[in-house]
Amino acid sequence: MSILDDIHISRRTLLKSGAALGATSLMYPAMSAFAKSESPIKIGLIDPQTGTYAGTGGNEILGAQFAVDEINRKGGVMSRPIQLLIEDSAASVGQSVQKAHKLVNRNKVHFLMGAVSSAVALALAQAAEQMNTLYMDTGGHADAVTGTQCRWNTFRTCSTTWLLTAGDFQTIFDKYGKNWYFITPDYAFGHSLHTDYVAQLKKAGGKELGNALAPLGTTDFSSYLIKAKSANPDALLVLTSGNDQINTLKQATQFGLNKDMGIGGPMMEMEVLEGLPDAARYGYWNMEWYWNQPNTPHVMDFVDRYKKAHNNKVPTARSWFGYASVYALALATEQAKSLDTMKVVKALEGLELPPEIALQPHKTFYRASDHQLIGSEFPGQVKTGGVYPDLFEVADIVDASKIARSAEQKGCSISYPS
């Protein structure tokens, strides 16, 4: 039975959504087991299981496997099971590219997906193109992935850094003031966030008082925080993520910076909130997806199913990245009726995720012009004194199509192989 069977679809919606919704209903033939002769459709997932981004990478893996299990229980794709082959990137470009070649050339995977580090995502996109393989960037955010370095074979599920910064810029500016200081991870992700925030800050008449560049994996942020304190900004913008963000906020609290200035940033994640002591939970941030959406259909059903499978843990945005990415590949493959890379690419272009996969109120689709998923942003405030899983208060759910830059504005012009 299709997961869309119990959803009313008007003729207009069906025509508008087109083959994407039709593919969903075709993905699940009524069968309880696969014949032994049916070879699996292989997806190679390269994500960090060790290092700074192990927590976020681990949840992308859990979300992806959750989707694979669901799809396989309901008949797979083209009546074939999906198999997930997982490799640890350790957020290392060299290791990730090596794993990509292994997965494609030795394990014969049909698709690649993964990444938390933007540098890894950019490298995997290039390597996948060289191997004529479709690559789905699950969690590397730098604008360039679907901007100046966009590729015909690469799609992205997570937000661009522009969407992250535009999602909460005005809130932070209005709440804290116009003079900002930045702590920035010194690689593609951090530089992209900083560039995007500064562009908006200057346009609004604000001023950058300084920008401290911290290497990925920094554990001692004291020198950067001392510089931030001496600059006396209205707001400290923390652009780090993962364990680096946890360390930044813990130490900022120890220095008392949260009493002297507003603190916030472009991205907060449940993985970080869980890793922080309550005293270090504060500020205005942007979430890319959040588990508590009372007025959005299908979300609580998904959350309940996920919690049952994962020791009562709620899904995070990273869980959703993995989940949605697998479903997108499955939908496009079913629509294409083929594993040919170009045919699946063309099926993904413009593909709209059905509501029970999108799990957000706004239209959620892979834009054909740059292969970027356009959906929703969830700006809001961390709940000081919050009890898991109620750690964040969403102030608004922003339609990303209203704040996204066009492919032309981002510098993306996709060239296809002849």
TORRO-37025 format. One line per field, with one value per residue: x, y, z of N, C-alpha, C in turn. Coordinates in steps of 0.05 Angstrom, whole numbers. Layout:
TORRO-37025
nxx: X	...
nyy: Y	...
nzz: Z	...
caxx: X	...
cayy: Y	...
cazz: Z	...
cxx: X	...
cyy: Y	...
czz: Z	...
***
This chain:
TORRO-37025
nxx: 17	10	42	15	-37	-76	-83	-116	-115	-122	-145	-119	-73	-49	-37	-3	40	55	95	125	92	63	102	112	68	77	122	116	100	53	83	117	167	232	253	307	338	336	375	405	392	443	466	517	539	573	595	613	635	669	707	699	647	619	571	529	536	527	471	451	462	429	378	378	381	334	297	310	297	241	225	241	210	162	166	208	246	228	214	259	306	334	401	444	508	557	607	660	675	704	705	744	774	809	804	749	743	774	743	697	713	724	673	645	676	693	651	608	566	504	490	517	518	516	559	579	616	629	673	685	637	642	687	670	629	658	690	650	627	669	666	618	572	513	509	485	485	480	489	527	537	558	550	572	567	517	522	570	602	568	543	524	511	502	462	429	405	405	404	429	484	468	412	411	432	400	353	350	373	349	321	361	390	351	340	388	425	468	523	570	608	647	657	689	691	749	743	710	653	648	671	634	586	601	611	560	529	555	545	490	490	518	484	440	460	494	554	615	655	698	730	743	781	776	809	781	759	779	791	801	776	789	824	800	751	766	784	735	707	735	725	674	621	551	529	551	567	564	592	609	600	573	616	652	619	593	637	651	606	602	650	644	603	629	665	629	606	555	527	544	534	492	482	484	468	474	458	429	430	398	433	475	449	435	485	501	508	455	463	490	455	424	403	390	375	378	340	341	304	252	228	181	124	65	22	32	17	30	79	82	68	112	152	137	142	197	218	203	237	286	302	269	287	281	275	326	345	387	375	329	351	380	338	301	334	346	294	284	321	300	248	259	287	247	212	242	248	296	366	403	449	441	386	362	380	352	300	301	305	267	234	184	178	132	81	87	139	167	152	142	113	115	121	166	220	267	303	305	342	389	394	384	351	291	255	236	254	271	271	286	287	331	310	322	331	300	273	295	256	244	273	278	247	208	200	180	161	194	183	226	231	220	264	308	364	368	390	422	438	469	510	508	511	491	525	516	540	557
nyy: -24	45	101	146	134	147	201	258	281	335	348	391	396	346	350	393	375	332	281	268	258	217	179	166	135	91	70	32	-28	-81	-123	-170	-190	-194	-225	-271	-264	-211	-157	-108	-37	7	54	96	122	174	199	236	197	200	250	323	330	284	273	300	278	225	225	238	191	155	175	167	111	97	114	80	30	36	42	-7	-43	-35	-53	-32	-1	2	-50	-70	-79	-28	-15	9	32	49	96	125	192	226	280	294	315	287	233	226	231	187	146	152	137	84	64	72	48	-2	-23	-13	24	59	111	168	198	245	281	330	370	426	431	378	365	395	372	318	326	341	294	256	274	264	209	200	198	207	253	268	319	320	351	393	460	506	561	555	502	494	538	578	534	495	433	387	337	341	349	383	376	401	470	529	571	624	621	604	648	691	674	688	738	790	787	780	828	867	853	855	894	936	930	882	824	769	698	651	590	567	552	530	531	566	614	625	633	678	716	721	740	789	818	827	855	902	924	936	977	966	947	912	891	858	795	733	679	611	549	487	441	465	470	505	566	613	656	679	694	732	773	784	804	850	881	899	889	895	847	780	737	671	626	575	502	438	401	442	487	476	479	533	561	542	563	617	628	618	661	700	728	726	759	808	820	807	740	697	664	633	580	531	468	408	369	400	430	389	375	418	450	474	528	549	550	591	650	674	639	599	544	488	449	426	386	396	415	435	447	425	376	305	309	296	242	221	235	204	151	151	159	111	76	93	94	131	181	243	260	298	357	338	284	287	307	262	225	250	256	203	186	223	206	155	167	195	156	116	146	155	104	77	67	98	151	204	202	197	244	282	269	285	339	393	361	352	342	298	313	280	267	315	344	395	461	491	490	442	429	406	452	463	495	501	456	458	444	474	498	506	552	556	600	623	620	595	555	573	535	496	429	368	339	391	443	488	546	557	615	630	601	603	613	589	600	653	681	660	664	671	623	649	695	670	652	604	562	509	459	407	340	322
nzz: 0	-15	16	7	3	41	36	14	-50	-90	-158	-181	-148	-159	-213	-211	-179	-207	-236	-191	-146	-168	-174	-122	-107	-138	-119	-80	-87	-73	-36	4	10	-20	-81	-85	-130	-142	-149	-105	-103	-96	-50	-34	25	52	110	170	223	263	299	297	275	286	314	286	236	248	259	209	183	212	199	143	141	166	128	86	109	114	61	39	68	44	-8	-37	-91	-157	-150	-126	-72	-30	-14	36	38	82	97	135	136	168	165	130	71	35	54	45	-11	-27	-5	-35	-87	-77	-64	-112	-153	-133	-99	-131	-126	-140	-130	-95	-31	24	72	118	127	87	54	43	16	-31	-53	-60	-97	-142	-150	-158	-205	-241	-241	-265	-233	-194	-142	-78	-36	31	78	73	72	44	-1	-52	-69	-95	-124	-149	-159	-178	-204	-256	-237	-183	-126	-72	-5	46	71	36	55	50	56	110	137	120	140	195	201	205	252	292	283	295	348	377	357	315	311	300	318	295	303	267	232	200	142	81	93	139	118	77	106	135	95	73	117	127	80	85	132	121	82	114	144	185	223	218	270	276	259	279	259	266	267	242	290	335	404	446	454	478	465	420	441	479	446	421	465	478	434	443	420	396	384	385	335	326	285	283	285	306	350	356	361	408	444	436	456	509	531	521	556	605	604	611	569	548	582	569	516	459	435	381	318	252	251	290	322	343	361	382	422	457	475	506	570	611	625	582	541	500	463	395	336	276	255	211	204	246	299	325	302	307	273	224	178	184	211	267	265	237	274	319	298	288	339	365	340	356	412	438	422	390	320	288	251	220	218	187	139	120	115	79	35	17	4	-38	-77	-85	-104	-152	-181	-187	-217	-263	-280	-284	-273	-296	-294	-317	-330	-279	-256	-287	-272	-219	-222	-207	-176	-129	-61	-30	20	67	67	59	106	127	123	75	3	-21	-57	-108	-140	-208	-235	-205	-173	-119	-58	-41	13	76	130	200	242	310	382	431	485	548	605	584	574	549	497	486	470	439	414	361	324	275	213	157	88	44	-10	-13	5	-19	-63	-134	-184	-220	-192	-154	-184	-212	-266	-300	-334	-379	-394	-461
caxx: 0	26	39	-2	-64	-95	-81	-133	-100	-140	-136	-99	-48	-37	-26	20	62	63	105	136	72	56	124	109	49	88	146	110	83	45	100	127	195	245	264	336	351	334	399	398	400	463	472	541	535	598	589	631	628	689	715	682	620	609	543	512	539	513	442	445	462	405	355	379	375	306	283	316	281	213	220	244	187	139	170	232	245	227	213	286	313	356	422	460	536	565	636	667	690	719	706	770	770	824	792	723	746	783	720	678	724	721	645	636	692	694	625	589	542	491	489	532	506	529	576	572	635	625	697	680	616	653	705	654	615	677	697	627	624	689	658	592	555	497	516	467	497	460	493	548	520	570	535	585	559	496	526	592	613	546	549	500	507	501	438	433	381	407	403	453	491	452	386	415	436	376	331	347	388	334	314	385	396	331	340	413	438	480	552	573	634	643	676	684	708	766	741	689	628	650	675	610	568	611	607	531	520	566	530	464	496	525	459	423	473	509	583	630	677	720	724	764	781	784	811	763	769	790	779	804	767	792	837	780	730	778	783	707	699	749	712	649	599	524	523	571	556	579	588	618	579	582	631	664	599	590	660	650	585	610	671	632	588	649	675	607	600	526	516	554	526	474	496	467	481	458	449	430	422	391	457	490	433	437	512	507	495	433	473	501	434	412	408	372	388	360	339	334	280	248	210	155	108	38	2	41	9	48	104	81	68	140	167	130	155	226	224	201	260	312	303	253	301	267	292	338	347	405	360	312	368	385	312	291	353	341	268	286	334	281	226	270	293	222	201	259	248	323	388	421	453	428	357	354	384	330	277	304	302	239	219	172	174	105	80	96	169	176	149	144	89	118	129	193	227	294	301	319	363	414	392	381	325	279	234	230	273	257	285	274	303	337	296	338	315	284	278	294	267	233	296	279	221	207	185	167	170	198	183	253	229	217	290	329	375	365	414	438	449	489	532	506	503	497	533	512	557	544
cayy: 0	70	119	168	123	160	229	268	297	347	345	412	388	324	360	411	359	315	254	262	244	192	160	156	113	68	60	11	-50	-98	-147	-172	-199	-193	-250	-272	-256	-182	-143	-83	-10	13	82	100	145	183	218	234	181	208	277	345	328	257	273	308	257	200	228	236	162	143	184	153	82	96	116	55	9	41	37	-36	-57	-31	-63	-22	17	-15	-77	-78	-67	-8	-22	32	26	72	100	147	213	240	308	297	316	265	208	224	225	159	128	155	120	56	57	71	30	-29	-32	-9	38	73	139	176	219	251	305	352	391	437	425	351	365	406	351	295	334	339	266	242	282	250	181	200	188	227	258	283	332	321	370	413	483	529	570	547	475	498	565	581	508	476	412	374	312	346	361	388	376	422	497	544	589	647	616	603	675	707	664	701	763	814	783	786	856	883	846	861	919	937	926	853	810	741	676	637	567	575	536	540	535	590	637	630	645	705	733	726	758	816	831	836	874	928	934	946	999	956	948	889	900	839	767	714	654	589	524	466	423	481	464	528	590	636	679	691	706	756	793	792	820	876	897	909	890	891	819	761	717	646	612	548	482	413	403	469	506	469	490	562	571	536	581	644	630	620	688	719	744	727	780	834	823	786	719	682	656	624	552	516	440	393	356	419	436	366	374	441	453	493	556	557	549	618	664	672	623	588	515	481	433	422	363	405	432	425	453	414	348	283	312	281	214	215	236	180	128	153	155	83	62	104	98	155	205	256	265	324	366	320	260	293	308	235	213	262	251	176	186	237	188	134	178	201	130	104	162	151	75	72	75	115	175	227	200	203	273	296	264	300	368	401	341	362	321	297	325	263	267	343	348	424	472	504	473	432	418	410	472	453	513	497	431	464	440	499	489	524	557	556	618	624	625	573	557	570	519	476	401	352	350	418	460	510	557	568	640	632	582	621	601	594	612	682	693	647	678	655	610	670	711	653	646	577	556	480	448	378	327	318
cazz: 0	-17	39	-1	0	58	33	-7	-69	-110	-186	-185	-135	-173	-238	-204	-169	-230	-234	-164	-129	-181	-168	-94	-106	-153	-106	-60	-96	-51	-34	31	10	-46	-92	-82	-154	-145	-139	-92	-112	-76	-44	-18	43	64	131	192	246	283	297	305	265	289	323	264	215	258	256	180	177	223	183	117	145	172	102	71	121	107	32	34	79	27	-35	-50	-114	-181	-139	-117	-46	-29	5	43	44	97	101	152	123	189	156	116	42	23	61	33	-40	-29	0	-58	-109	-69	-66	-140	-170	-122	-89	-153	-118	-162	-122	-72	-15	50	78	137	120	60	38	34	-4	-56	-64	-69	-121	-164	-154	-169	-233	-256	-243	-277	-212	-181	-114	-62	-13	52	99	69	67	30	-24	-76	-77	-115	-134	-168	-166	-183	-224	-267	-223	-154	-114	-43	12	67	62	30	77	47	69	138	148	114	156	221	202	214	281	308	280	310	376	391	349	288	312	303	318	286	306	242	226	178	118	62	107	155	101	63	125	142	72	70	139	124	58	96	153	108	69	135	158	208	221	228	287	275	251	288	244	283	252	249	311	357	430	464	440	496	452	403	458	491	425	418	489	477	413	454	400	405	381	377	316	328	260	286	288	318	375	358	370	437	459	435	474	537	540	521	582	626	603	617	546	544	598	558	488	448	422	363	294	230	252	315	318	367	371	398	446	475	485	522	596	609	627	556	521	498	438	371	316	255	251	183	207	274	303	337	284	313	252	198	176	182	226	292	258	232	300	335	286	291	368	371	329	365	441	445	412	368	297	285	223	206	213	165	115	111	109	55	12	8	-10	-63	-96	-92	-121	-178	-194	-195	-239	-287	-287	-294	-256	-312	-279	-329	-328	-252	-253	-300	-255	-194	-228	-203	-161	-104	-41	-20	47	88	66	63	135	132	111	49	-20	-17	-83	-118	-161	-232	-244	-190	-158	-90	-46	-30	31	98	151	226	262	336	406	449	511	572	623	569	580	524	472	482	475	420	407	334	322	249	193	134	62	33	-37	-10	12	-34	-87	-158	-193	-233	-170	-140	-203	-221	-294	-302	-360	-380	-413	-487
cxx: 18	22	22	-32	-85	-95	-99	-116	-120	-128	-114	-72	-34	-24	-1	44	72	74	116	116	64	77	121	91	59	111	141	91	76	61	113	157	206	255	295	351	351	358	391	406	418	467	496	538	562	593	608	620	647	695	694	653	608	580	524	513	525	483	434	443	437	380	355	371	345	289	286	298	251	207	222	221	163	145	194	227	247	228	240	292	334	376	439	488	549	595	640	684	710	723	732	765	784	811	765	725	755	760	700	687	721	692	636	650	693	667	603	563	530	490	508	516	522	544	563	590	630	649	695	659	626	671	690	639	633	684	674	623	644	682	630	571	539	505	496	481	476	463	516	536	532	555	546	576	537	498	548	605	592	554	523	492	501	475	444	407	382	406	430	460	475	425	389	417	412	352	327	362	373	326	337	392	377	334	365	427	455	510	558	602	629	665	669	702	723	766	716	663	628	653	649	589	575	605	577	520	529	552	504	468	501	500	441	435	488	538	595	654	701	711	747	761	793	786	790	775	782	776	781	798	773	804	817	758	741	778	754	698	710	737	686	627	572	517	548	558	574	572	598	595	591	596	644	645	594	612	659	630	591	630	661	616	607	661	654	599	570	512	524	543	506	491	476	482	463	446	452	419	416	415	474	475	435	464	519	495	474	442	483	480	420	415	387	388	368	363	331	309	277	225	182	142	79	18	10	33	33	73	103	81	97	156	162	143	185	233	223	225	286	311	291	267	285	286	302	337	365	392	342	327	372	360	302	308	349	315	269	299	315	259	236	276	268	210	216	256	275	342	409	424	439	398	347	358	360	304	277	299	273	223	209	168	145	104	91	126	180	174	153	121	91	127	159	202	256	293	318	343	390	415	392	353	315	255	228	254	258	272	270	294	307	322	315	320	298	292	275	267	257	254	297	251	222	189	169	177	170	198	209	252	228	244	313	339	371	391	433	452	471	512	531	496	511	503	530	531	542	540
cyy: 25	86	143	159	138	190	238	286	309	345	367	405	366	333	377	395	340	288	248	248	217	170	149	133	88	55	35	-10	-67	-124	-147	-180	-197	-220	-248	-262	-225	-168	-117	-58	1	44	82	125	151	205	215	217	185	237	298	342	300	255	279	287	232	202	228	207	149	150	170	124	79	97	90	32	12	33	7	-52	-56	-37	-51	-3	0	-44	-88	-65	-46	-18	3	22	51	72	125	168	226	269	314	295	292	238	204	218	197	140	129	137	91	48	54	49	1	-40	-28	4	54	103	143	198	223	277	322	375	400	432	396	350	374	385	327	302	332	310	251	249	267	221	178	189	211	229	276	293	335	344	389	438	505	535	558	520	476	526	565	554	487	457	398	350	316	360	365	390	397	449	508	561	615	644	615	631	693	699	678	728	785	811	790	816	873	878	857	887	915	931	896	845	781	723	656	613	572	555	544	547	562	615	645	643	674	725	741	744	787	832	842	857	902	941	947	970	991	956	922	899	881	811	749	688	632	563	503	447	438	473	488	554	615	660	694	705	731	779	803	810	848	894	909	911	889	861	803	739	693	629	583	529	457	417	430	489	501	482	521	573	565	557	610	649	633	648	709	736	747	748	808	840	801	765	703	673	643	596	541	488	426	379	374	425	413	365	398	439	475	522	567	555	576	628	658	659	614	558	510	462	428	402	372	425	424	428	441	384	329	285	294	251	205	214	212	155	128	148	125	67	70	112	124	181	217	259	294	333	347	293	264	295	281	221	224	257	223	174	201	220	166	143	183	176	117	119	157	123	66	80	91	142	199	226	206	232	289	292	280	330	376	383	354	339	322	305	307	257	294	351	377	437	483	484	467	417	424	428	463	469	510	472	434	458	466	490	511	529	562	574	618	627	599	577	552	556	498	447	385	338	379	439	485	520	570	593	642	609	597	605	609	606	642	696	681	665	659	642	630	687	696	646	617	575	527	473	418	365	321	288
czz: 0	8	32	-2	17	57	10	-25	-90	-138	-191	-173	-150	-199	-233	-196	-189	-222	-206	-147	-141	-175	-140	-93	-120	-138	-89	-71	-72	-51	-7	32	-18	-55	-90	-107	-158	-132	-127	-108	-90	-74	-26	-1	57	84	154	215	269	279	304	298	268	297	301	242	223	254	226	172	187	207	156	120	151	147	86	82	114	78	27	45	60	-3	-49	-73	-139	-173	-131	-90	-49	-8	10	51	57	101	118	138	142	182	142	86	29	28	47	3	-44	-25	-23	-81	-102	-73	-95	-155	-159	-114	-109	-143	-141	-156	-98	-57	11	50	99	131	91	42	27	13	-31	-69	-75	-94	-145	-171	-167	-198	-251	-260	-255	-258	-199	-152	-101	-37	9	71	97	57	49	4	-50	-87	-99	-126	-155	-177	-170	-206	-232	-251	-193	-147	-84	-28	33	54	52	54	75	60	100	150	143	131	183	223	215	244	299	307	297	340	390	383	324	288	319	303	311	296	284	238	200	155	103	75	122	138	86	81	131	119	69	92	134	102	68	117	141	95	90	151	182	203	232	245	287	268	259	273	261	266	261	270	334	383	449	448	456	482	433	419	472	471	421	441	487	455	421	434	412	404	373	360	316	303	261	288	300	345	379	368	400	453	459	456	504	547	540	547	605	628	609	593	541	561	587	531	480	434	405	338	274	233	280	309	344	379	389	424	466	488	503	550	594	610	600	534	521	469	416	349	295	255	222	182	237	278	313	319	286	290	224	197	173	200	251	287	253	258	317	324	291	321	375	361	341	395	450	439	389	344	297	256	207	200	188	139	103	101	82	31	0	-7	-36	-84	-105	-110	-149	-194	-204	-218	-265	-297	-297	-272	-271	-298	-290	-327	-300	-246	-263	-284	-229	-199	-226	-185	-134	-85	-31	10	69	87	70	93	143	116	83	27	-18	-42	-91	-142	-185	-240	-230	-173	-128	-80	-33	-13	51	116	177	246	288	358	422	475	534	593	610	576	554	521	466	488	457	415	380	333	297	232	166	108	48	5	-36	-5	-4	-57	-111	-166	-206	-212	-156	-158	-212	-250	-299	-331	-359	-400	-439	-492
***
